[in-house]
Amino acid sequence: MKTLLVVLTLGAFAQGAIAGESDCREIESTSGRLACYDAAFPPKVKKSIAVEIDISRAPYKDPFVAEEARTAAKLKNICRGC
């Protein structure tokens, strides 16, 4: 029970430490404030999407192509107006 209380207490204090604000708000010049915010929160670099082409893997084959062909053949054989 005591460990749970200690963990909850530390968790409550850790939130305040994590949420600590930077002093960028107090800077008067706009360029200096912008530089401060840029340093505090650097832009995230987007990773390029690497497309892996595996030659040993067979190309995708739609499993319903054969079923659709059979259904279309059956529909063509129906007499419409005999």
N, CA, C and O atoms as CSV, one atom per row, in Angstrom:
chain,resi,resn,atom,element,x,y,z
A,1,MET,N,N,0.823,-1.188,0.000
A,1,MET,CA,C,0.000,0.000,0.000
A,1,MET,C,C,0.867,1.251,0.000
A,1,MET,O,O,0.563,2.245,-0.659
A,2,LYS,N,N,1.958,1.172,0.761
A,2,LYS,CA,C,2.851,2.332,0.832
A,2,LYS,C,C,3.537,2.579,-0.508
A,2,LYS,O,O,3.751,3.724,-0.906
A,3,THR,N,N,3.879,1.494,-1.199
A,3,THR,CA,C,4.547,1.672,-2.489
A,3,THR,C,C,3.608,2.313,-3.501
A,3,THR,O,O,4.034,3.123,-4.325
A,4,LEU,N,N,2.339,1.952,-3.437
A,4,LEU,CA,C,1.361,2.562,-4.330
A,4,LEU,C,C,1.240,4.050,-4.051
A,4,LEU,O,O,1.165,4.854,-4.980
A,5,LEU,N,N,1.220,4.418,-2.789
A,5,LEU,CA,C,1.137,5.824,-2.405
A,5,LEU,C,C,2.381,6.586,-2.867
A,5,LEU,O,O,2.278,7.717,-3.341
A,6,VAL,N,N,3.541,5.971,-2.729
A,6,VAL,CA,C,4.789,6.609,-3.157
A,6,VAL,C,C,4.806,6.783,-4.669
A,6,VAL,O,O,5.212,7.833,-5.168
A,7,VAL,N,N,4.375,5.774,-5.395
A,7,VAL,CA,C,4.356,5.849,-6.860
A,7,VAL,C,C,3.395,6.931,-7.329
A,7,VAL,O,O,3.727,7.696,-8.234
A,8,LEU,N,N,2.223,7.011,-6.737
A,8,LEU,CA,C,1.254,8.040,-7.115
A,8,LEU,C,C,1.772,9.438,-6.788
A,8,LEU,O,O,1.570,10.370,-7.568
A,9,THR,N,N,2.430,9.592,-5.658
A,9,THR,CA,C,2.988,10.893,-5.280
A,9,THR,C,C,4.089,11.303,-6.251
A,9,THR,O,O,4.127,12.450,-6.697
A,10,LEU,N,N,4.972,10.386,-6.577
A,10,LEU,CA,C,6.041,10.705,-7.531
A,10,LEU,C,C,5.476,11.009,-8.907
A,10,LEU,O,O,5.987,11.879,-9.613
A,11,GLY,N,N,4.431,10.302,-9.289
A,11,GLY,CA,C,3.791,10.569,-10.576
A,11,GLY,C,C,3.182,11.954,-10.624
A,11,GLY,O,O,3.228,12.618,-11.660
A,12,ALA,N,N,2.613,12.397,-9.518
A,12,ALA,CA,C,2.009,13.733,-9.475
A,12,ALA,C,C,3.076,14.815,-9.585
A,12,ALA,O,O,2.866,15.822,-10.262
A,13,PHE,N,N,4.212,14.622,-8.930
A,13,PHE,CA,C,5.277,15.622,-9.001
A,13,PHE,C,C,6.002,15.585,-10.342
A,13,PHE,O,O,6.498,16.611,-10.807
A,14,ALA,N,N,6.067,14.420,-10.958
A,14,ALA,CA,C,6.751,14.306,-12.250
A,14,ALA,C,C,5.998,15.057,-13.334
A,14,ALA,O,O,6.616,15.586,-14.257
A,15,GLN,N,N,4.684,15.115,-13.242
A,15,GLN,CA,C,3.903,15.850,-14.237
A,15,GLN,C,C,4.251,17.322,-14.219
A,15,GLN,O,O,4.325,17.946,-15.277
A,16,GLY,N,N,4.464,17.884,-13.064
A,16,GLY,CA,C,4.846,19.290,-12.968
A,16,GLY,C,C,6.225,19.538,-13.551
A,16,GLY,O,O,6.457,20.574,-14.174
A,17,ALA,N,N,7.128,18.612,-13.359
A,17,ALA,CA,C,8.476,18.774,-13.894
A,17,ALA,C,C,8.486,18.632,-15.409
A,17,ALA,O,O,9.220,19.342,-16.096
A,18,ILE,N,N,7.685,17.728,-15.926
A,18,ILE,CA,C,7.626,17.526,-17.372
A,18,ILE,C,C,6.970,18.715,-18.050
A,18,ILE,O,O,7.379,19.118,-19.139
A,19,ALA,N,N,5.958,19.274,-17.414
A,19,ALA,CA,C,5.205,20.367,-18.015
A,19,ALA,C,C,5.855,21.725,-17.775
A,19,ALA,O,O,5.231,22.757,-18.023
A,20,GLY,N,N,7.085,21.741,-17.302
A,20,GLY,CA,C,7.762,23.010,-17.047
A,20,GLY,C,C,7.889,23.824,-18.319
A,20,GLY,O,O,8.338,23.315,-19.346
A,21,GLU,N,N,7.497,25.086,-18.255
A,21,GLU,CA,C,7.517,25.944,-19.434
A,21,GLU,C,C,8.898,26.568,-19.608
A,21,GLU,O,O,9.628,26.770,-18.638
A,22,SER,N,N,9.236,26.861,-20.824
A,22,SER,CA,C,10.494,27.547,-21.075
A,22,SER,C,C,10.292,29.040,-20.855
A,22,SER,O,O,9.159,29.510,-20.747
A,23,ASP,N,N,11.377,29.773,-20.789
A,23,ASP,CA,C,11.310,31.215,-20.537
A,23,ASP,C,C,11.225,32.011,-21.827
A,23,ASP,O,O,11.551,33.198,-21.838
A,24,CYS,N,N,10.802,31.394,-22.894
A,24,CYS,CA,C,10.718,32.084,-24.186
A,24,CYS,C,C,9.641,33.163,-24.172
A,24,CYS,O,O,9.735,34.136,-24.919
A,25,ARG,N,N,8.642,33.007,-23.352
A,25,ARG,CA,C,7.545,33.959,-23.301
A,25,ARG,C,C,8.011,35.338,-22.829
A,25,ARG,O,O,7.422,36.357,-23.192
A,26,GLU,N,N,9.058,35.362,-22.028
A,26,GLU,CA,C,9.526,36.614,-21.440
A,26,GLU,C,C,10.424,37.424,-22.372
A,26,GLU,O,O,10.723,38.578,-22.065
A,27,ILE,N,N,10.862,36.870,-23.487
A,27,ILE,CA,C,11.764,37.570,-24.405
A,27,ILE,C,C,10.966,38.610,-25.181
A,27,ILE,O,O,9.903,38.311,-25.725
A,28,GLU,N,N,11.485,39.830,-25.227
A,28,GLU,CA,C,10.771,40.953,-25.845
A,28,GLU,C,C,10.830,40.926,-27.374
A,28,GLU,O,O,9.806,41.106,-28.033
A,29,SER,N,N,12.010,40.705,-27.940
A,29,SER,CA,C,12.145,40.774,-29.399
A,29,SER,C,C,11.521,39.539,-30.041
A,29,SER,O,O,11.649,38.421,-29.540
A,30,THR,N,N,10.845,39.772,-31.160
A,30,THR,CA,C,10.154,38.662,-31.820
A,30,THR,C,C,11.121,37.651,-32.406
A,30,THR,O,O,10.873,36.447,-32.353
A,31,SER,N,N,12.227,38.136,-32.965
A,31,SER,CA,C,13.183,37.197,-33.562
A,31,SER,C,C,13.871,36.368,-32.480
A,31,SER,O,O,14.129,35.181,-32.677
A,32,GLY,N,N,14.165,36.986,-31.347
A,32,GLY,CA,C,14.777,36.244,-30.248
A,32,GLY,C,C,13.826,35.217,-29.665
A,32,GLY,O,O,14.233,34.101,-29.340
A,33,ARG,N,N,12.544,35.594,-29.529
A,33,ARG,CA,C,11.533,34.680,-29.014
A,33,ARG,C,C,11.344,33.501,-29.961
A,33,ARG,O,O,11.219,32.354,-29.532
A,34,LEU,N,N,11.327,33.807,-31.267
A,34,LEU,CA,C,11.179,32.744,-32.259
A,34,LEU,C,C,12.368,31.789,-32.217
A,34,LEU,O,O,12.198,30.575,-32.321
A,35,ALA,N,N,13.568,32.339,-32.066
A,35,ALA,CA,C,14.761,31.494,-31.976
A,35,ALA,C,C,14.713,30.622,-30.721
A,35,ALA,O,O,15.134,29.465,-30.741
A,36,CYS,N,N,14.198,31.190,-29.633
A,36,CYS,CA,C,14.085,30.428,-28.388
A,36,CYS,C,C,13.101,29.269,-28.547
A,36,CYS,O,O,13.384,28.145,-28.132
A,37,TYR,N,N,11.946,29.550,-29.151
A,37,TYR,CA,C,10.959,28.484,-29.364
A,37,TYR,C,C,11.475,27.441,-30.356
A,37,TYR,O,O,11.205,26.250,-30.199
A,38,ASP,N,N,12.209,27.877,-31.366
A,38,ASP,CA,C,12.784,26.917,-32.315
A,38,ASP,C,C,13.789,26.005,-31.630
A,38,ASP,O,O,13.870,24.816,-31.939
A,39,ALA,N,N,14.558,26.568,-30.695
A,39,ALA,CA,C,15.530,25.752,-29.970
A,39,ALA,C,C,14.830,24.817,-28.983
A,39,ALA,O,O,15.263,23.683,-28.778
A,40,ALA,N,N,13.743,25.301,-28.375
A,40,ALA,CA,C,13.035,24.484,-27.386
A,40,ALA,C,C,12.248,23.352,-28.041
A,40,ALA,O,O,12.180,22.243,-27.512
A,41,PHE,N,N,11.660,23.642,-29.186
A,41,PHE,CA,C,10.837,22.650,-29.891
A,41,PHE,C,C,11.322,22.530,-31.325
A,41,PHE,O,O,10.741,23.144,-32.221
A,42,PRO,N,N,12.377,21.750,-31.566
A,42,PRO,CA,C,12.900,21.633,-32.932
A,42,PRO,C,C,11.891,20.938,-33.839
A,42,PRO,O,O,11.129,20.085,-33.385
A,43,PRO,N,N,11.884,21.305,-35.124
A,43,PRO,CA,C,10.936,20.670,-36.049
A,43,PRO,C,C,11.274,19.191,-36.223
A,43,PRO,O,O,12.438,18.792,-36.215
A,44,LYS,N,N,10.228,18.399,-36.378
A,44,LYS,CA,C,10.423,16.968,-36.563
A,44,LYS,C,C,10.801,16.693,-38.007
A,44,LYS,O,O,10.212,17.249,-38.934
A,45,VAL,N,N,11.778,15.840,-38.185
A,45,VAL,CA,C,12.235,15.473,-39.517
A,45,VAL,C,C,11.385,14.311,-40.002
A,45,VAL,O,O,11.279,13.282,-39.334
A,46,LYS,N,N,10.787,14.486,-41.162
A,46,LYS,CA,C,9.965,13.420,-41.724
A,46,LYS,C,C,10.872,12.378,-42.368
A,46,LYS,O,O,11.780,12.704,-43.133
A,47,LYS,N,N,10.610,11.143,-42.046
A,47,LYS,CA,C,11.384,10.054,-42.624
A,47,LYS,C,C,10.828,9.729,-43.999
A,47,LYS,O,O,9.614,9.702,-44.204
A,48,SER,N,N,11.717,9.485,-44.924
A,48,SER,CA,C,11.266,9.103,-46.256
A,48,SER,C,C,10.761,7.663,-46.210
A,48,SER,O,O,11.297,6.817,-45.494
A,49,ILE,N,N,9.745,7.419,-46.972
A,49,ILE,CA,C,9.154,6.091,-47.007
A,49,ILE,C,C,9.986,5.215,-47.944
A,49,ILE,O,O,10.095,5.478,-49.141
A,50,ALA,N,N,10.551,4.197,-47.377
A,50,ALA,CA,C,11.377,3.291,-48.160
A,50,ALA,C,C,10.497,2.175,-48.703
A,50,ALA,O,O,9.878,1.429,-47.944
A,51,VAL,N,N,10.452,2.073,-49.997
A,51,VAL,CA,C,9.652,1.034,-50.632
A,51,VAL,C,C,10.563,-0.161,-50.889
A,51,VAL,O,O,11.559,-0.076,-51.607
A,52,GLU,N,N,10.189,-1.248,-50.290
A,52,GLU,CA,C,10.983,-2.457,-50.471
A,52,GLU,C,C,10.356,-3.302,-51.570
A,52,GLU,O,O,9.177,-3.651,-51.510
A,53,ILE,N,N,11.139,-3.616,-52.545
A,53,ILE,CA,C,10.673,-4.462,-53.636
A,53,ILE,C,C,11.354,-5.816,-53.474
A,53,ILE,O,O,12.575,-5.934,-53.586
A,54,ASP,N,N,10.557,-6.811,-53.215
A,54,ASP,CA,C,11.074,-8.155,-53.025
A,54,ASP,C,C,10.801,-8.953,-54.294
A,54,ASP,O,O,9.656,-9.299,-54.588
A,55,ILE,N,N,11.851,-9.238,-55.036
A,55,ILE,CA,C,11.714,-9.939,-56.312
A,55,ILE,C,C,11.308,-11.393,-56.088
A,55,ILE,O,O,10.605,-11.974,-56.916
A,56,SER,N,N,11.740,-11.979,-54.990
A,56,SER,CA,C,11.436,-13.385,-54.756
A,56,SER,C,C,9.957,-13.598,-54.428
A,56,SER,O,O,9.462,-14.722,-54.496
A,57,ARG,N,N,9.274,-12.550,-54.085
A,57,ARG,CA,C,7.859,-12.665,-53.748
A,57,ARG,C,C,7.013,-12.543,-55.006
A,57,ARG,O,O,7.253,-11.673,-55.843
A,58,ALA,N,N,6.033,-13.410,-55.133
A,58,ALA,CA,C,5.169,-13.403,-56.315
A,58,ALA,C,C,4.274,-12.167,-56.298
A,58,ALA,O,O,3.901,-11.690,-55.226
A,59,PRO,N,N,3.928,-11.648,-57.462
A,59,PRO,CA,C,3.037,-10.481,-57.502
A,59,PRO,C,C,1.653,-10.845,-56.975
A,59,PRO,O,O,1.276,-12.016,-56.937
A,60,TYR,N,N,0.916,-9.838,-56.575
A,60,TYR,CA,C,-0.412,-10.039,-55.996
A,60,TYR,C,C,-1.363,-10.622,-57.029
A,60,TYR,O,O,-1.426,-10.162,-58.170
A,61,LYS,N,N,-2.091,-11.630,-56.614
A,61,LYS,CA,C,-3.066,-12.264,-57.490
A,61,LYS,C,C,-4.422,-12.174,-56.807
A,61,LYS,O,O,-4.602,-12.685,-55.702
A,62,ASP,N,N,-5.372,-11.527,-57.462
A,62,ASP,CA,C,-6.712,-11.349,-56.909
A,62,ASP,C,C,-7.424,-12.697,-56.880
A,62,ASP,O,O,-7.575,-13.330,-57.925
A,63,PRO,N,N,-7.859,-13.148,-55.717
A,63,PRO,CA,C,-8.485,-14.468,-55.635
A,63,PRO,C,C,-9.881,-14.518,-56.239
A,63,PRO,O,O,-10.406,-15.610,-56.458
A,64,PHE,N,N,-10.494,-13.385,-56.513
A,64,PHE,CA,C,-11.861,-13.373,-57.020
A,64,PHE,C,C,-11.945,-13.223,-58.540
A,64,PHE,O,O,-13.047,-13.174,-59.085
A,65,VAL,N,N,-10.828,-13.152,-59.224
A,65,VAL,CA,C,-10.848,-12.988,-60.679
A,65,VAL,C,C,-11.492,-14.199,-61.340
A,65,VAL,O,O,-12.336,-14.046,-62.223
A,66,ALA,N,N,-11.108,-15.387,-60.928
A,66,ALA,CA,C,-11.667,-16.606,-61.528
A,66,ALA,C,C,-13.158,-16.718,-61.227
A,66,ALA,O,O,-13.938,-17.104,-62.097
A,67,GLU,N,N,-13.554,-16.387,-60.017
A,67,GLU,CA,C,-14.971,-16.453,-59.650
A,67,GLU,C,C,-15.792,-15.456,-60.456
A,67,GLU,O,O,-16.892,-15.780,-60.903
A,68,GLU,N,N,-15.272,-14.253,-60.647
A,68,GLU,CA,C,-15.984,-13.243,-61.440
A,68,GLU,C,C,-16.095,-13.663,-62.900
A,68,GLU,O,O,-17.109,-13.394,-63.545
A,69,ALA,N,N,-15.065,-14.319,-63.429
A,69,ALA,CA,C,-15.112,-14.794,-64.812
A,69,ALA,C,C,-16.175,-15.883,-64.971
A,69,ALA,O,O,-16.901,-15.892,-65.965
A,70,ARG,N,N,-16.274,-16.799,-64.006
A,70,ARG,CA,C,-17.298,-17.846,-64.076
A,70,ARG,C,C,-18.696,-17.257,-63.995
A,70,ARG,O,O,-19.593,-17.681,-64.724
A,71,THR,N,N,-18.890,-16.284,-63.116
A,71,THR,CA,C,-20.206,-15.653,-62.981
A,71,THR,C,C,-20.580,-14.908,-64.249
A,71,THR,O,O,-21.729,-14.973,-64.687
A,72,ALA,N,N,-19.626,-14.197,-64.850
A,72,ALA,CA,C,-19.901,-13.469,-66.090
A,72,ALA,C,C,-20.241,-14.432,-67.216
A,72,ALA,O,O,-21.120,-14.138,-68.026
A,73,ALA,N,N,-19.563,-15.582,-67.288
A,73,ALA,CA,C,-19.852,-16.572,-68.330
A,73,ALA,C,C,-21.247,-17.161,-68.152
A,73,ALA,O,O,-21.948,-17.399,-69.136
A,74,LYS,N,N,-21.650,-17.396,-66.920
A,74,LYS,CA,C,-22.998,-17.922,-66.670
A,74,LYS,C,C,-24.063,-16.907,-67.053
A,74,LYS,O,O,-25.105,-17.278,-67.593
A,75,LEU,N,N,-23.815,-15.638,-66.783
A,75,LEU,CA,C,-24.794,-14.604,-67.105
A,75,LEU,C,C,-24.925,-14.397,-68.611
A,75,LEU,O,O,-26.006,-14.063,-69.096
A,76,LYS,N,N,-23.833,-14.593,-69.355
A,76,LYS,CA,C,-23.894,-14.427,-70.808
A,76,LYS,C,C,-24.695,-15.548,-71.459
A,76,LYS,O,O,-25.249,-15.357,-72.542
A,77,ASN,N,N,-24.764,-16.699,-70.828
A,77,ASN,CA,C,-25.476,-17.838,-71.404
A,77,ASN,C,C,-26.970,-17.813,-71.119
A,77,ASN,O,O,-27.705,-18.659,-71.628
A,78,ILE,N,N,-27.426,-16.877,-70.330
A,78,ILE,CA,C,-28.855,-16.793,-70.035
A,78,ILE,C,C,-29.568,-16.206,-71.248
A,78,ILE,O,O,-29.177,-15.156,-71.758
A,79,CYS,N,N,-30.609,-16.884,-71.706
A,79,CYS,CA,C,-31.376,-16.423,-72.863
A,79,CYS,C,C,-32.335,-15.336,-72.406
A,79,CYS,O,O,-33.128,-15.552,-71.490
A,80,ARG,N,N,-32.268,-14.170,-73.036
A,80,ARG,CA,C,-33.135,-13.059,-72.653
A,80,ARG,C,C,-34.131,-12.793,-73.779
A,80,ARG,O,O,-33.872,-11.939,-74.627
A,81,GLY,N,N,-35.180,-13.449,-73.808
A,81,GLY,CA,C,-36.183,-13.211,-74.828
A,81,GLY,C,C,-36.290,-14.337,-75.831
A,81,GLY,O,O,-36.562,-14.097,-77.008
A,82,CYS,N,N,-36.084,-15.545,-75.391
A,82,CYS,CA,C,-36.183,-16.700,-76.285
A,82,CYS,C,C,-37.596,-16.929,-76.725
A,82,CYS,O,O,-37.864,-17.861,-77.483
